[in-house]
Amino acid sequence: FVAYTGLDPRPMDSGQKSGRRRLSKRGPAELRRLLYNAAMSAAKTKTWRPFYQRQRAKGLSTTAALVILARKIARIAWSIHRHHTSFNPQVLLAV
């Protein structure tokens, strides 16, 4: 599902060269925009703020941390849909 949204890294490797990873941006741009906006909003909530701050503490830029948060939200949304469960914020504390 993350690859469908275009939030997966696209490697630029060749032989011994390990290139820079960038987003593939394949898939619906509107979905990526909505997930990014959801991540911006989620970064301000009590549930998601620790996850966002851990990414920033690693030295990532604001945009990179928000993209990682958007990927996480997409993965959780897919899991909720696939397994017919509800969101459990306690699972985030274990990660």
N, C-alpha and C positions, 0 to 999 in steps of 0.2 A: 504494500500500500504506500509506503514512503517513496518507493521508486516511482510509482504512478503519480504522486503529487509533484515530483521533481525536486524534492528536498534531499536527494541522495548525492553523495560526492562523486564527481566524475574524475577519475585519475588521468593524469597526463604523463604516463610513464612510457619509457622506451629503453629497452636494454638495461644498462646500469643506471640510467638517469631516473631519478624519482622526482617527478614534477609536482606542481602545486595542485591541490585538490580544490575544485570549485563545484558549485551546485550544477546538476545536470539541466535543470529548468525544463525538463520534459513533462508534459502533462498540463493540466489547466492552470493558467496563470492566476485566475480568479481564486482557485482553491488555495494556492500558495499565499496569496495576499490575505485571504481570510484567516489562514492558520497563523501567519505572522502577526496580524492584528490581534488574534486571540492570545498569542504569546506575549504581546506587549501588555495586554490587560492582565493576563495571568501573573506576570512578573511582579505585579503590585499587590497580589493577594497573599494572605497568610499561608495558604497551602503551597503555592508554587514559589514564593520568594526565596526560600532557602536553596532550592535547586538552581534558580537563576543566579543567586549570589555565589554559589560554588563554582559555576561556570566562569563568572567574572573574576573570581579569585585565582583561577588558573591562568589568568592573563589574557583571556579572550576579549575581543571588542564587544561592544554592546550589540551590534548586529549579529555577530557570530553566536553570542550567547542566546539571543532571541531565536535564531534559526534552530539551534539545538533544542530549545524549549518547544518550538513549533513542531519539530520532529517527534519529540516525546509526546506531545498532545495528540498528534496524528496516530502514533502507535497505540496509545491508550484508547483512543476513540475506536480504532479498528478492533482492538481486543474486546472492548465492551460490546461492539456490534456482533462480532463473531461468536463470542461465548454467552451472549444474552445475559450479561451481568450488569451491575450498577457500579459507579465509580466509588472506590474505596481510598480515601486520602492516606490511610495508614500504610498502604503499600509504598507510597512515595518516601516515607521515612526510612524504609528498609533499604532503599536504593542509594 
